[in-house]
Amino acid sequence: MTNKKTLAILLTANGVSSFAQGFTMMSIPYYFNKIDNYSFFSLSLTIITLASLFWALYAGSIIDGFNRKDVFLGTNFVGGIVILSIASLGFKEGSLTNILIIMVYALTMFGYVIHYPNLYAFSQELSKPKDYTKITSLIEIVGQSTVMGSAIMGTMLLKGMDDFQIPFTQIHLTLERWEIHEIFLFDAIAYFVSFLIILLIKYSPNMKLVISDEGTLYERLKTGYMYLRNNQLVALFGICSFVIFIVVYIEQFALMTPYVLNHLKEDAPVLGLTELMYGLGALFSGVIIQTLFSKMPVLKAVVLLTFATGAIFLLSSLTCAVIIFINVAFLKGFTNAGSRIFRVTYLFSLIPNELAGRVNSFFNVMNTVFRLIFLSIFTLPFFMDGSNIVYAYGILAVFCFIAGIVLLVYYKQFSKLTESIPSHDEEH
């Protein structure tokens, strides 16, 4: 593996920024549910998702049009400054308005849109094709472990704990409750730490990337669009393989909190434990997915994981058992991380690095459209009433099954595209 030191610094910085993102993204939905204003959050999430539709297109051009190290520096610095300012206002006034809290959520979501495509494009640029699976697995391990820890901390700190007993142990914990602006301060500090780590990276863009910067924004976007238009099977595979990410994303940021609080009648400890199990599943996937599926083609692995995710969501829609929900969270983490590793490895092998940002931006637009459709449906008061949230899980299960069927219908055509990709065991 080339550029080991640079990749190690990049992964460390990603871990710190992922911690900041996870800390905020799980705390804010919990906060609005506890103040009985989750409908406001759901509506805001839909609007933010709509706005990110246009941002995703521009973000892809930024990734391919600027030094990718500078993109990381810029996003971390802006995120740190804005969130620190809002946190400071909270300390001054003693509290924050809902609008300011949603602004932090919007900023973090916009950060997601550019952060991960830039991370994958940067990693692809720094590594060799034979190392793609290994690199994407490391990204999952680092990212998921930090998000897992930060999400648990965020929800626990917002609620506080009074003599809480850790399940299956005799350990008791007491933790003073934090205000939302105190969590934002911690979040801002993490962004600045990530910024300082990224400064340590020594990097110069490759010549192809520099040449691809030429032209107007429209011309650069058109290049990415024309690539997918001329490679429609790649586009279809990308869209279908994104489905697991879409449903898990919607669950984590819009459905999980009302499912736990309204359907299971539980609270922050269950939310935290669910996030822990999800993170452990993702970590396990990052460590073992190459070995487990070493003899299986990329496409077959993605199909299997897609149907498995559909079955998991269907099970969640049909049950009201805390122990089941917590344990299937592990499987969701496994299938989501595993499918992402295979999807990114596949796309790395086919898409030129100088087009990676723009092509991925179109995939992001498509998954944003789907998320927007589902969020528009799931923000209806019907789904927030009692246990009606289970119907949302059922709808997402059907969506997974449809994507799996499409992948099966085009299996032979997709297989011809993947024939040139080395098997996992050949990469080591």
N, C-alpha and C positions, 0 to 999 in steps of 0.2 A: 504494500500500500504506500503510495507516494504522499508527500506533504503531511506526514504523520503529525508533526508538531502543530502545523496550522489547523488541521482538522480537530486535534485535541482542544486547542484554544476555542475554536468555533463551537464545538459541542459543549464546552464548559459555559460559554456565554449563552448558548441556547438554553442550557439548563437553568441558569439564573433568570433569564427573561421569561421562560416557561413558568417558573415559580411565581413570578410577578403576575402573569396573566391568569394562571389558575387561581391564585389567591383572590383576585377580584371577581372572576367570572362565576364562581360558585357562591361567593358571599352576597352579591347583589340580588340574585333571584330569591335567596333565602330571606334577605332583609325585607323585600317588598311583600313576600308572603306573610311574614310575621306582623307587618303593620296593616294587613288586610287590604293591600292595594296591588295585588298581583295582576289585575286587569290592566292597570296603567303600565306595568312592566311589559306585559305581553304585547300591548299595542305599540309601545316604544320599540320593542324588539323587532316587530314587523316593519316599522318605519326605517329602523337602522339597517335591516337586511335589504330593504329596497334601495337605500342609499349605497350600500356596499356593492350592489349590482354594477353601478357605474364606476365605482372606485376600483373594482377588480380589474376592469379593462385597462385603466390608466396605470394601475400597479404593475401589471405585466410589462408595460412599456418602460416603466422606471427601472425594473429589474434588469432588462436587457439594454437599457440606455445609459446606465450609470455604473460606476464602480460598485460592485456588490458589497464590499466592505463598508463603503460610505453609506449605502442604503441601510445597513444594520446600525451604523452609528447614528444616522439621522432619526430612525424610528425609535431607538432607545432614548435618545436625548429629548426628542419632542414628547414622548410618552412620560418620561420622568418629570420634565418641567411642568406640563399641564396637570398631571395628577398631584404633584407636590403643591402647586398653586391652589388646587381645589381642597386638598387636605389642610393647607394652612388656613384657608377661609373657614373650614370646619372648626379648627382649634380656636380661631378668633371669635366666631359667632356661637360656638357651643354645639352646633348641629349643621347639617347640610340640607338644602332643598332637594326634592325628588328630581328636579331637572338637572342639577349638578351631578347627582349620583348616576343618572342615566348618561350624562356626558362622559363620565369615566368608562361606563360600560361600552358606549359607542366607540370611544377611542381605542379600547382594548380589542373590540371586534374588528375595527379597521386595521389594527396592528396585525391581527391574525391573517387578514387577507393578503398582506404583503410579506409577512414574516416567513411563513412556511414555504411559499413558492421561491422566495429568495434564498432560503436555507438550502432547499433541494437543488436549485440551480447552482449555487455556490459549491455545494458538496460534489455535484456532478463535474464541475469544472476542475476541482482539485483532485479528483480520483480517477482511477482507470476503470474501464468497463467490468473487468473481472471482480472488482471490489464493490460494485454497486449494491448488491444485496447486503453485504457486511456493513456498509455505510448507513443504509436506510435502517438496518436493524439497530445500530448504535444510536441513531437519531431517536428511534422509538424508545429505547431503553432509558436514555437520558431525559428525553422530554416527558415521558409518562411518569417516571419516578418523581420528578420535581412537581409536575402538575398534581399528581396524587397527594403528595405531602402538603402542598399549598392549599389545595381544595379542602382537605380535612381541617387544616389549621384555620382557614377562613371561616367555615361554618361554626366550628367550635368556639372561636374567639367571639363571634357575634352573639352567640347564645350564652357563653360562659358555662361553667360546670360546677355544680355543688355536690361534692361527694359522689362523682360518677364512677361506677364500677365498670372497668373494661370487660367486655363479654368473655366468658370462659376463663377468667382469671380472678384473683383476689385483690387485684390492684385498684385502689380508689384514687381519683384525681379531683382536685378543686382548682378552678380557673376563673379568674375575674373576667367579666364580660367587657369586650372592647366596643367602642363606638365605631361607626362606619368610617369616619374620617381618620381614625387611628390606623385602621387597616389600609387605607389609601396611602398614608405616610410610609408604611412598611413597603407597600407596592412600589412607590416612587423610588425608594432607596434601592430596591432590587434592580430597577431599570438603570440607575446610574452605575451600579456595580457591573452590570452587563456591558455598559458603554465602555468602562475602563478596561475590561477584559478584551473587548474587540480591538481596542487601540493597539494591543500587543501583536496583532496579526500582521505579518509581512506579506503583502500581496500586490500583484500587478495584473490587470485584466489581460487575457490572451488577445492576440491580434484579431481573430475572427469576431470576438465580442466587440472590440473597438470599432471595426468596420461596420458592424450591424447597427451601430448607434446612429449612422447617418440617415437623414430623411426626417420628414415631419412626423408628428405623433400618429396621424392618420395612416401614413405610409407604413410605419412600423407595425401598427395594429393589423393592417391589411395583410402584411407578410405572414403573421401568425394565423390569421383566418384562412388564407390561401393554402397554407400547409395542411390544415385540417380538412379543407374542402377537397384537396387532392389526395388525401389519405383518410377517406371516410370510415374505414374499418377501425383505424386507430381512434378516431373521434368517438365512434360508437362504443368501443371497448372502454375508453376513458370515462364516458358518461355512466355506463352500466357498473363499472367497477367502483365508481364514486358513491354508489347507493348506500353502502354500509356506513360510510362516513356521514352521509346526509342524515340517516335515521338516528344514528348515535348522537350526532350533534344536536338534533332537535330534542332528543330525550334529555340530554345533559343540561341544556340551557333553557328549555321551556316546559318539559313534561315531568322530569324527575321530582322536583320539589313538590308540585301539587299531588303527584302520585303517592309520595311518602306521607305528606301531611294530611291530604284529604281522603285518599283511598285506604292506605295502611294505618292511618291515625297514629303515626309516629312522628319523631322530631329530629333535631340536628344529629344526635348520635347515630341514627340509622342512615341519614344522608352521608355522614362522614365515613361510616363503615362500608357503605355501598361504593363510595368513591375509592376507598382503599382496595376493595376487591376488584374494581374495574382496573385500577392502576396495576395491581398484581397480575391480572390477566394480560394486560398489555406488556408488562415486563417479561412475563413468562413467554409470550409470543415472540418478543424480540430476541430472547435467548435461544429458544428451541425451534422456532418455525422453520429454519433452514434444514435442520436435521429431520424434523417430523415430515416435511413435504419434499425431502431430497430427491425422491424417485418420481415425483408427480409434476407434470407440466404446469407452468404458471397459470394457464387458463383454467385447467381443471381445479387447481387450488382455489382460485378466485370464485368459481362457480360453487364449490362446496361451502366456502365460507359465507357466500351470499345467502344460500338456502338455510344454512345454520343460523344466521342472524335473523332471518324471517321466522324461524321456529322459536327462537328465544323471545322475540317480541310477541308472538302469538301466545306463548306460555304466560308472559306477564299480563296479557290482556284477559286471561281466563282464570287467574288465581288472585288470592288476597292473602298471601303468606309472606311474612317478612323474611323468613329463612330462604325461601325460594328466590325472592327478588334480590337479596344480597348475593346469593351464590351465582345466579345467572349474570350478575354484573361482571363476574370474573370471565365468563364466556364472551360477553360483549366486548370486553377489553381485548381478549384474545383474537376474536374475529376481526375487529376494527383495525388493530395494529397489524395483524397478519396480512389482511387484504391490502393495506396501505404499503407495506413492504414490497409485496409482489407487484402492485400497480406501479409504484414509483420505479422499481427495478426495470419493469417492462418498458415504461415510457422513457427512462434514461437511455435504454438501448436503441430506441427508435428515433427520438427527437434530437436534432442538433442542439448543442448547448446554447448557441447564440440565439436560438428561438425558444428556449425553455420557458422563459418568463412569460412571453406573449401567448404561447400555446397553452400553458397552464392557466393563464388568466381567462381564457375562453372556457376551460373546464370549470374554473371557479364561478364564472358567470352562470353556467348551466346548473351547477349544484346550488347556487344562490337562488335561481329561479324556482327550483323545486322546494327549497327551504321556505321561500317567500309564500308559495302556494299553501304549503302545509301549515305554516305559522298563521296565515290569514284564516285558515279553517279552525285551527286549535285555539285561537284567541276568542272564539265565540263563547259566550257565557255558559253554554250547554256543557262544555268540556270541563269547566271549573266547578261544576255543581256536583258535590258528593263524589261518587266513584265513577262518574262518567268519563274520567280521564282514560279509563281502560279502552274505550273505543278508539282513542287516538293511537294507542299501542297496536290495536288490531289493524288499523288502516296502514300503519307503517310496515306491519308484517306482510300485508298484501303487496305493498310496494316492493319489498325485497324479493318476494316470489316472482313478481313480474320481471324484475331485472335479471333474476336467475334464469328464467325461461328464455329471455332474449339472448343471453349468453349461450344457452344450449342450442338455440336455433341457428346461431351463426358460429357454432363451435368450429366447424371444419375451416371456415374462412379465417377465423381468428388463429387457428392452429398454424396455418401457413405463415402468418406473421411472426409467430413465436418460435418457429423452427430454428431461426438464426440465433436465438438467445441461449447461452450455455446453461446446462442444468446446474443446480446449486452445488452438487458435489464436484463438478468440474471447475468451479471457481476457487477451490481451496487446494 
